[in-house]
Amino acid sequence: MSDVGGIRQNVEVIGARSFWNALPTEGRWLLSTVAIQTLGRGLTLPFTIIYLHEVRDFDLGLSGALMSLIAITGLIVTGPGGTLIDRFGARAVLLAGLAAMIAGCTLLAFSTHPAVAAVALVLIGVNFGVSWPGFNALIATVVDGELRQQYFGVNFALVNLGIGVGGIIGGFFVDVDAPETFVAIFLADAISCLVPVALLLGPLRRVRTQAQPSDDTPPTGGYREILRQPAVLWLTLLTFIAVFIGYGQFEAGFPAYARQVGEVSTRIIGVAFAVNTAVIVLLQFTVLSRITGRRRTRVMWVMALVWALSWLLLGTAGLLPGSLWAAIGVLAFMGVFAFGETLLQPTVPAVYNDLASDHNRGRYNAINAGAFQGGAIAGPVAAGLLLDQGLHVLYIAIMVIGCVSICALAYALERRLPASANGVPASESVNT
């Protein structure tokens, strides 16, 4: 493992100031701009399908199909992207992805024909496919040890802050009767990509994620060899299910259930997303201080139980549709679910990167990204099928069963996971 700045971190208790002071210079640069980078994405994320359908007058079905190109393209390029990261380094791959993102957002801003929009969304998907493994590989190279888990958690909170603030600004700014407002937010999204470009070409230009040619460690195999490891298989399955019952429901299952079954207003749904962002931003540091030094698989257990509670709360919203209790259930779901997110996001990426070496870090993170994207694609499909058939109770039951299965997978993973990758202190791993 490379050690940028010669720092090996072992932080017992985390606070904002102590965390910042423990970071190497490269880590501070990378973290300080996260919210700005994601602000542009927040401007466009909630409004892209509205733009395609109501501003460019594409059919709703066609607009949905066009939107799916982002996830499909991302899933296709993730694997090759991970290999390229290991071969040429995360910087080169991220710069290529950001160039595609800038071109895609700019093209989408002026897309008046579905074919042009399709090209734009494919370019955006290319960036999504390589940005996750690329930035995670970059983070894992800059920080290590317990600080790495903490970094992933803080990074997640800042991503949510940027997207949340961007969504609020976009909501007040865009107007379907004024197409130029949508043009402006897509161009703003493109401009926000210049921030990470400047970082990669400037302060982070000397950070190497790929293994040095002089390293004594022999090169490792490809994806097949990595996936033969039981720990990786169990972790990847856990990630897929967690996303399937979690983030895969955010854009389809949750709002559809809240509207059709809970009969709450769109305003309540919007407030629920704001509650989600607020809980993550406010609680992430506190959660990190509690989970530092604890087994990550045990943290996953707690996360799964918290998510099971959140889905049960959403289920109660359907018992008294259109009532105050339904609104409370929807808001409570998002708040409790967000607490579970603060447990999940620091742990899973840290396990993947602690299992990886500098020779295959890009591929490990690509597997993580692929599992996430697969769950994000399958989740809305399953939600649509179940809710369209009126199987509301079964829908909630499947979500809760998924949470229970995460507990089982975390138990199986713990038995196969090296203590060092499970966040176990060296002294404890010796005694176990």
Secondary structure per residue as TSV (DSSP state, phi and psi in degrees):
chain	resnum	aa	ss	phi	psi
A	1	M	-	360.0	127.0
A	2	S	-	-71.6	154.8
A	3	D	-	-130.8	82.2
A	4	V	G	-62.2	128.9
A	5	G	G	77.7	2.0
A	6	G	G	70.3	28.7
A	7	I	-	-111.6	128.7
A	8	R	-	-116.7	115.3
A	9	Q	-	-98.6	141.2
A	10	N	-	-143.9	91.1
A	11	V	-	-102.9	124.1
A	12	E	S	-84.7	-43.5
A	13	V	S	-126.1	135.3
A	14	I	-	-109.8	133.4
A	15	G	-	-135.8	165.4
A	16	A	H	-58.3	-45.9
A	17	R	H	-70.3	-45.8
A	18	S	H	-65.3	-36.9
A	19	F	H	-62.8	-47.8
A	20	W	H	-61.8	-41.4
A	21	N	H	-66.9	-28.4
A	22	A	H	-78.5	-16.1
A	23	L	S	-74.5	142.3
A	24	P	-	-69.7	166.2
A	25	T	H	-56.6	-42.1
A	26	E	H	-62.8	-37.6
A	27	G	H	-65.5	-37.5
A	28	R	H	-66.4	-42.8
A	29	W	H	-59.9	-45.8
A	30	L	H	-65.4	-41.3
A	31	L	H	-78.2	-32.1
A	32	S	H	-68.6	-15.8
A	33	T	T	-111.7	4.5
A	34	V	H	-60.0	-49.2
A	35	A	H	-62.8	-35.5
A	36	I	H	-69.0	-41.1
A	37	Q	H	-61.4	-41.1
A	38	T	H	-87.0	-8.5
A	39	L	H	-59.7	-43.3
A	40	G	H	-62.9	-39.5
A	41	R	H	-65.2	-37.7
A	42	G	H	-64.0	-30.8
A	43	L	H	-62.5	-35.4
A	44	T	H	-105.7	-25.8
A	45	L	G	-54.1	-49.1
A	46	P	G	-77.4	-11.1
A	47	F	G	-117.4	2.2
A	48	T	H	-65.0	-46.5
A	49	I	H	-68.9	-32.3
A	50	I	H	-64.3	-41.2
A	51	Y	I	-61.7	-46.9
A	52	L	I	-65.0	-42.2
A	53	H	I	-83.4	-48.8
A	54	E	I	-93.2	-24.1
A	55	V	I	-97.4	-46.3
A	56	R	S	-92.2	-2.8
A	57	D	-	63.0	31.9
A	58	F	-	-79.7	148.4
A	59	D	-	-56.5	149.5
A	60	L	H	-62.0	-41.2
A	61	G	H	-62.8	-42.2
A	62	L	H	-64.9	-39.8
A	63	S	H	-62.2	-41.8
A	64	G	H	-64.1	-40.9
A	65	A	H	-64.0	-40.1
A	66	L	H	-62.8	-42.2
A	67	M	H	-61.0	-34.9
A	68	S	H	-66.4	-18.9
A	69	L	H	-61.6	-29.5
A	70	I	H	-62.4	-52.4
A	71	A	H	-68.2	-41.0
A	72	I	H	-64.0	-46.2
A	73	T	H	-63.6	-42.5
A	74	G	H	-58.6	-42.6
A	75	L	H	-65.8	-37.8
A	76	I	H	-67.2	-41.2
A	77	V	H	-88.6	-10.5
A	78	T	H	-60.0	-47.4
A	79	G	H	-60.5	-56.4
A	80	P	H	-58.8	-34.4
A	81	G	H	-62.6	-41.1
A	82	G	H	-62.4	-40.3
A	83	T	H	-64.5	-41.8
A	84	L	H	-65.8	-34.8
A	85	I	H	-62.3	-43.9
A	86	D	H	-67.0	-30.0
A	87	R	H	-86.7	-43.9
A	88	F	H	-112.7	-8.5
A	89	G	-	98.5	152.4
A	90	A	H	-66.8	-34.6
A	91	R	H	-57.8	-49.9
A	92	A	H	-62.9	-42.6
A	93	V	H	-69.8	-40.9
A	94	L	H	-64.4	-40.1
A	95	L	H	-62.5	-40.1
A	96	A	H	-65.1	-42.1
A	97	G	H	-64.1	-41.5
A	98	L	H	-66.2	-35.7
A	99	A	H	-62.1	-41.1
A	100	A	H	-64.4	-39.4
A	101	M	H	-64.7	-44.6
A	102	I	H	-61.3	-45.5
A	103	A	H	-64.1	-42.1
A	104	G	H	-65.0	-45.8
A	105	C	H	-64.8	-40.3
A	106	T	H	-65.3	-44.2
A	107	L	H	-65.3	-40.2
A	108	L	H	-64.5	-33.6
A	109	A	H	-59.1	-27.7
A	110	F	T	-116.9	19.4
A	111	S	-	-79.4	112.2
A	112	T	-	-109.9	-0.9
A	113	H	S	-128.3	140.7
A	114	P	H	-55.8	-35.8
A	115	A	H	-64.6	-39.5
A	116	V	H	-67.7	-42.2
A	117	A	H	-62.5	-37.6
A	118	A	H	-62.1	-45.0
A	119	V	H	-60.8	-43.1
A	120	A	H	-62.0	-44.7
A	121	L	H	-71.2	-31.2
A	122	V	H	-64.5	-42.3
A	123	L	H	-62.1	-41.3
A	124	I	H	-63.3	-40.1
A	125	G	H	-62.8	-34.9
A	126	V	H	-58.9	-44.6
A	127	N	H	-64.4	-42.8
A	128	F	H	-61.3	-35.6
A	129	G	H	-68.2	-30.6
A	130	V	H	-105.9	-17.3
A	131	S	H	-71.3	-38.9
A	132	W	H	-62.3	-59.6
A	133	P	H	-62.9	-32.3
A	134	G	H	-66.9	-50.9
A	135	F	H	-69.3	-36.0
A	136	N	H	-64.6	-39.6
A	137	A	H	-64.2	-38.8
A	138	L	H	-64.2	-45.5
A	139	I	H	-61.1	-46.1
A	140	A	H	-65.7	-25.1
A	141	T	H	-78.1	-34.6
A	142	V	H	-78.6	-39.0
A	143	V	-	-126.1	152.3
A	144	D	-	-142.7	-176.1
A	145	G	H	64.2	-152.1
A	146	E	H	-65.0	-27.4
A	147	L	H	-64.9	-27.6
A	148	R	H	-63.5	-46.1
A	149	Q	H	-60.7	-42.4
A	150	Q	H	-64.8	-39.0
A	151	Y	H	-62.5	-45.2
A	152	F	H	-59.8	-38.3
A	153	G	H	-66.6	-47.4
A	154	V	H	-64.8	-40.8
A	155	N	H	-58.6	-42.6
A	156	F	H	-62.0	-42.3
A	157	A	H	-62.9	-41.3
A	158	L	H	-70.2	-35.1
A	159	V	H	-60.5	-45.3
A	160	N	H	-64.5	-37.6
A	161	L	H	-62.8	-46.6
A	162	G	H	-63.1	-45.9
A	163	I	H	-66.6	-40.8
A	164	G	H	-63.5	-46.8
A	165	V	H	-65.1	-41.1
A	166	G	H	-61.4	-40.3
A	167	G	H	-64.6	-39.4
A	168	I	H	-64.8	-46.4
A	169	I	H	-61.6	-44.4
A	170	G	H	-62.4	-39.0
A	171	G	H	-61.6	-36.2
A	172	F	H	-80.0	-24.0
A	173	F	H	-92.2	-43.9
A	174	V	-	-75.0	151.6
A	175	D	B	-146.7	120.8
A	176	V	T	-63.7	-20.3
A	177	D	T	-87.1	-0.8
A	178	A	B	-130.0	84.1
A	179	P	H	-54.1	-28.3
A	180	E	H	-63.4	-24.0
A	181	T	H	-69.1	-35.4
A	182	F	H	-72.7	-38.8
A	183	V	H	-56.6	-41.8
A	184	A	H	-64.2	-42.0
A	185	I	H	-72.1	-33.9
A	186	F	H	-70.0	-36.4
A	187	L	H	-68.1	-35.6
A	188	A	H	-64.9	-37.8
A	189	D	H	-61.8	-42.6
A	190	A	H	-63.2	-43.2
A	191	I	H	-64.9	-36.3
A	192	S	H	-62.8	-24.4
A	193	C	T	-69.5	-17.6
A	194	L	H	-68.9	-21.1
A	195	V	H	-64.9	-54.9
A	196	P	H	-65.0	-30.5
A	197	V	H	-60.0	-45.5
A	198	A	H	-62.5	-38.3
A	199	L	H	-64.7	-45.9
A	200	L	H	-68.1	-30.8
A	201	L	H	-88.4	-14.9
A	202	G	T	-112.4	-101.8
A	203	P	T	-60.0	-27.2
A	204	L	T	-103.0	14.4
A	205	R	T	-67.6	-21.2
A	206	R	T	-97.3	0.3
A	207	V	-	-79.0	122.0
A	208	R	-	-109.8	122.6
A	209	T	-	-92.3	-25.4
A	210	Q	S	-79.6	156.3
A	211	A	-	-66.5	144.3
A	212	Q	-	-71.1	142.8
A	213	P	T	-57.4	-26.6
A	214	S	T	-86.1	-3.1
A	215	D	-	-59.5	142.5
A	216	D	S	-79.5	-21.4
A	217	T	S	-67.7	125.5
A	218	P	-	-69.0	150.5
A	219	P	-	-59.6	141.7
A	220	T	-	-92.2	168.1
A	221	G	-	-76.5	-169.6
A	222	G	-	-89.1	-156.6
A	223	Y	H	-61.9	-37.6
A	224	R	H	-61.4	-42.5
A	225	E	H	-67.7	-39.2
A	226	I	H	-64.5	-44.9
A	227	L	H	-73.1	-11.6
A	228	R	T	-73.7	-16.0
A	229	Q	S	-74.7	124.5
A	230	P	H	-56.1	-39.0
A	231	A	H	-62.1	-40.1
A	232	V	H	-68.4	-41.4
A	233	L	H	-61.4	-49.2
A	234	W	H	-63.6	-41.5
A	235	L	H	-65.2	-39.9
A	236	T	H	-67.6	-40.8
A	237	L	H	-64.0	-42.2
A	238	L	H	-60.5	-43.7
A	239	T	H	-62.2	-44.5
A	240	F	H	-59.6	-47.9
A	241	I	H	-67.1	-39.6
A	242	A	H	-61.0	-40.2
A	243	V	H	-73.9	-38.4
A	244	F	H	-57.0	-44.7
A	245	I	H	-92.1	-3.9
A	246	G	T	-112.2	-95.5
A	247	Y	G	-65.4	-25.7
A	248	G	G	-66.7	-13.1
A	249	Q	G	-101.5	-8.5
A	250	F	T	-65.7	-40.0
A	251	E	T	-95.2	-7.7
A	252	A	T	-132.6	-68.5
A	253	G	H	-59.1	-52.2
A	254	F	H	-61.8	-55.3
A	255	P	H	-63.5	-35.1
A	256	A	H	-65.7	-44.1
A	257	Y	H	-64.2	-44.5
A	258	A	H	-60.8	-39.5
A	259	R	H	-80.0	-50.0
A	260	Q	H	-77.5	-39.7
A	261	V	T	-97.6	-49.7
A	262	G	S	-76.7	-20.9
A	263	E	-	54.4	41.8
A	264	V	-	-92.3	163.9
A	265	S	-	-77.3	160.9
A	266	T	H	-63.6	-28.7
A	267	R	H	-64.0	-41.0
A	268	I	H	-63.4	-39.5
A	269	I	H	-63.9	-41.6
A	270	G	H	-62.3	-42.4
A	271	V	H	-63.6	-36.1
A	272	A	H	-60.8	-41.5
A	273	F	H	-65.8	-35.5
A	274	A	H	-66.3	-38.4
A	275	V	H	-61.8	-42.6
A	276	N	H	-57.2	-48.7
A	277	T	H	-63.9	-43.3
A	278	A	H	-63.2	-43.5
A	279	V	H	-62.8	-43.4
A	280	I	H	-62.0	-47.9
A	281	V	H	-64.4	-39.9
A	282	L	H	-77.7	-32.3
A	283	L	H	-99.7	-14.0
A	284	Q	H	-59.0	-45.0
A	285	F	H	-63.9	-41.1
A	286	T	H	-63.1	-43.7
A	287	V	H	-63.1	-42.6
A	288	L	H	-60.2	-38.3
A	289	S	H	-66.3	-29.3
A	290	R	H	-81.0	-31.8
A	291	I	H	-96.2	-9.0
A	292	T	T	-60.7	127.5
A	293	G	T	84.4	0.3
A	294	R	S	-100.6	156.7
A	295	R	-	-61.0	127.8
A	296	R	H	-66.3	-31.7
A	297	T	H	-66.4	-32.9
A	298	R	H	-70.9	-35.2
A	299	V	H	-62.3	-38.4
A	300	M	H	-63.4	-35.9
A	301	W	H	-58.9	-49.6
A	302	V	H	-60.6	-43.6
A	303	M	H	-57.5	-45.2
A	304	A	H	-63.7	-40.7
A	305	L	H	-66.9	-38.5
A	306	V	H	-63.6	-43.4
A	307	W	H	-65.6	-37.9
A	308	A	H	-59.7	-42.7
A	309	L	H	-61.3	-41.4
A	310	S	H	-63.3	-41.1
A	311	W	H	-68.4	-34.1
A	312	L	H	-65.8	-37.4
A	313	L	H	-63.3	-42.2
A	314	L	H	-64.5	-37.2
A	315	G	H	-60.1	-35.7
A	316	T	H	-67.7	-22.4
A	317	A	H	-63.4	-25.3
A	318	G	T	-83.6	-7.2
A	319	L	T	-76.9	-33.0
A	320	L	S	-129.1	71.1
A	321	P	T	-59.8	141.8
A	322	G	T	76.3	2.8
A	323	S	S	-97.5	173.4
A	324	L	H	-61.2	-38.0
A	325	W	H	-63.8	-37.0
A	326	A	H	-61.4	-43.0
A	327	A	H	-63.6	-42.2
A	328	I	H	-63.1	-41.0
A	329	G	H	-62.8	-39.8
A	330	V	H	-66.2	-45.1
A	331	L	H	-67.5	-40.4
A	332	A	H	-64.0	-39.8
A	333	F	H	-54.0	-51.1
A	334	M	H	-65.7	-36.7
A	335	G	H	-67.5	-47.4
A	336	V	H	-67.5	-40.6
A	337	F	H	-60.5	-40.1
A	338	A	H	-61.5	-37.9
A	339	F	H	-59.6	-42.3
A	340	G	H	-62.7	-35.9
A	341	E	H	-61.1	-37.9
A	342	T	H	-66.6	-19.0
A	343	L	H	-87.2	-35.3
A	344	L	H	-75.5	-49.0
A	345	Q	H	-64.5	-33.3
A	346	P	H	-74.9	-25.5
A	347	T	H	-88.5	-50.9
A	348	V	H	-61.5	-49.6
A	349	P	H	-61.8	-33.6
A	350	A	H	-65.8	-39.4
A	351	V	H	-64.1	-47.1
A	352	Y	H	-56.1	-45.5
A	353	N	H	-76.5	-25.6
A	354	D	H	-76.4	-23.0
A	355	L	H	-78.8	-25.4
A	356	A	-	-84.4	165.6
A	357	S	-	-119.4	174.1
A	358	D	T	-66.1	-17.0
A	359	H	T	-77.9	-25.4
A	360	N	T	-135.7	19.7
A	361	R	H	-61.0	-38.2
A	362	G	H	-62.6	-40.8
A	363	R	H	-71.1	-38.3
A	364	Y	H	-60.3	-45.6
A	365	N	H	-69.7	-28.9
A	366	A	H	-68.1	-37.9
A	367	I	H	-62.9	-43.3
A	368	N	H	-59.0	-47.4
A	369	A	H	-64.8	-39.8
A	370	G	H	-63.1	-41.3
A	371	A	H	-64.2	-39.0
A	372	F	H	-64.8	-47.6
A	373	Q	H	-66.4	-36.5
A	374	G	H	-62.5	-43.8
A	375	G	H	-65.9	-35.6
A	376	A	H	-70.0	-26.4
A	377	I	H	-82.8	-43.4
A	378	A	H	-72.7	-32.5
A	379	G	H	-58.2	-54.1
A	380	P	H	-62.8	-34.2
A	381	V	H	-62.6	-48.3
A	382	A	H	-63.8	-41.8
A	383	A	H	-62.6	-43.2
A	384	G	H	-61.5	-43.8
A	385	L	H	-64.5	-44.5
A	386	L	H	-69.5	-47.8
A	387	L	H	-72.9	-30.7
A	388	D	H	-66.3	-29.2
A	389	Q	T	-88.8	3.8
A	390	G	T	75.3	17.8
A	391	L	-	-88.4	61.8
A	392	H	H	-69.0	-42.5
A	393	V	H	-66.5	-43.4
A	394	L	H	-61.6	-37.6
A	395	Y	H	-58.7	-50.2
A	396	I	H	-63.7	-40.1
A	397	A	H	-61.9	-41.5
A	398	I	H	-64.6	-39.0
A	399	M	H	-63.6	-42.5
A	400	V	H	-67.7	-42.4
A	401	I	H	-60.5	-38.2
A	402	G	H	-60.4	-38.5
A	403	C	H	-64.6	-42.3
A	404	V	H	-62.9	-39.2
A	405	S	H	-65.6	-30.8
A	406	I	H	-63.3	-39.6
A	407	C	H	-59.6	-44.2
A	408	A	H	-65.1	-41.6
A	409	L	H	-66.7	-38.4
A	410	A	H	-64.8	-36.1
A	411	Y	H	-65.2	-45.5
A	412	A	H	-63.7	-39.1
A	413	L	H	-64.4	-41.2
A	414	E	H	-59.3	-34.4
A	415	R	H	-72.3	-17.2
A	416	R	H	-115.2	-3.8
A	417	L	S	-95.1	130.1
A	418	P	-	-57.9	144.2
A	419	A	G	-57.0	-37.6
A	420	S	G	-63.9	-34.1
A	421	A	G	-81.5	-13.8
A	422	N	G	-95.2	8.9
A	423	G	T	73.8	18.4
A	424	V	-	-83.0	126.9
A	425	P	-	-57.7	149.9
A	426	A	H	-55.8	-40.1
A	427	S	H	-65.7	-38.7
A	428	E	H	-70.9	-38.2
A	429	S	H	-66.6	-29.0
A	430	V	H	-68.7	-35.5
A	431	N	H	-84.2	-13.6
A	432	T	-	-97.9	360.0
